[in-house]
Amino acid sequence: MEIFRINVLPEQEIKRREKLKYALSHCNVCHGSLEFNYFDTLDADKLEEVAHCKECGRKAMNQLHSVH
């Protein structure tokens, strides 16, 4: 006899995840969608991520990521 384990997420967890997705992809000021661009840096193992808001033109995020 097999036992199936079903992972059911509570509604609060689903709402929390949706809020996080929205916050990462929308501007804090005008709530417009962000456009992400990626650039090489002088370091071979780094990548720069820049996010601009399409609506207000604000630079919303600038992060460096390590590349393996």
C-alpha positions in Angstrom: 0.0 0.0 0.0 1.4 3.4 -1.0 1.1 6.5 1.0 0.8 9.7 -1.0 2.0 12.9 0.7 0.3 16.0 -0.6 1.8 19.4 0.2 -1.0 21.9 0.5 0.0 25.5 1.2 -2.1 27.5 3.5 -3.8 30.6 2.0 -1.6 32.9 4.1 1.6 31.4 2.6 0.3 31.8 -0.9 -0.6 35.4 -0.3 2.8 36.1 1.3 4.6 34.6 -1.8 2.4 36.6 -4.2 3.2 39.8 -2.3 6.9 39.0 -2.5 6.7 38.4 -6.3 4.8 41.7 -6.7 7.3 43.7 -4.6 10.3 42.3 -6.6 8.8 43.1 -10.0 7.1 46.4 -9.4 8.2 50.0 -8.5 7.9 51.1 -4.9 6.9 54.6 -5.8 4.4 54.3 -8.7 3.8 50.5 -8.8 4.7 50.3 -12.4 6.4 47.2 -13.8 10.2 47.0 -13.7 12.5 46.4 -16.6 15.6 44.3 -15.8 18.9 44.6 -17.6 22.1 42.6 -17.0 25.6 43.8 -17.7 29.1 42.2 -17.5 31.5 43.8 -15.0 35.2 44.0 -15.0 35.3 41.0 -12.6 34.9 37.8 -14.6 32.8 36.2 -11.8 30.3 39.1 -11.4 27.2 40.1 -13.2 25.4 43.5 -12.6 21.6 43.6 -12.5 19.9 46.9 -13.0 16.1 47.5 -12.7 14.4 50.6 -14.1 10.7 51.5 -13.8 9.0 51.9 -17.1 6.4 54.3 -15.8 8.4 56.9 -13.8 11.9 56.2 -15.0 13.3 55.6 -11.5 16.3 53.3 -11.0 14.8 50.9 -8.6 17.5 48.3 -8.0 21.2 47.7 -8.7 22.7 44.4 -7.6 25.9 42.4 -8.2 25.5 38.7 -8.6 28.3 36.1 -8.4 28.5 33.8 -11.4 29.9 30.3 -11.0 
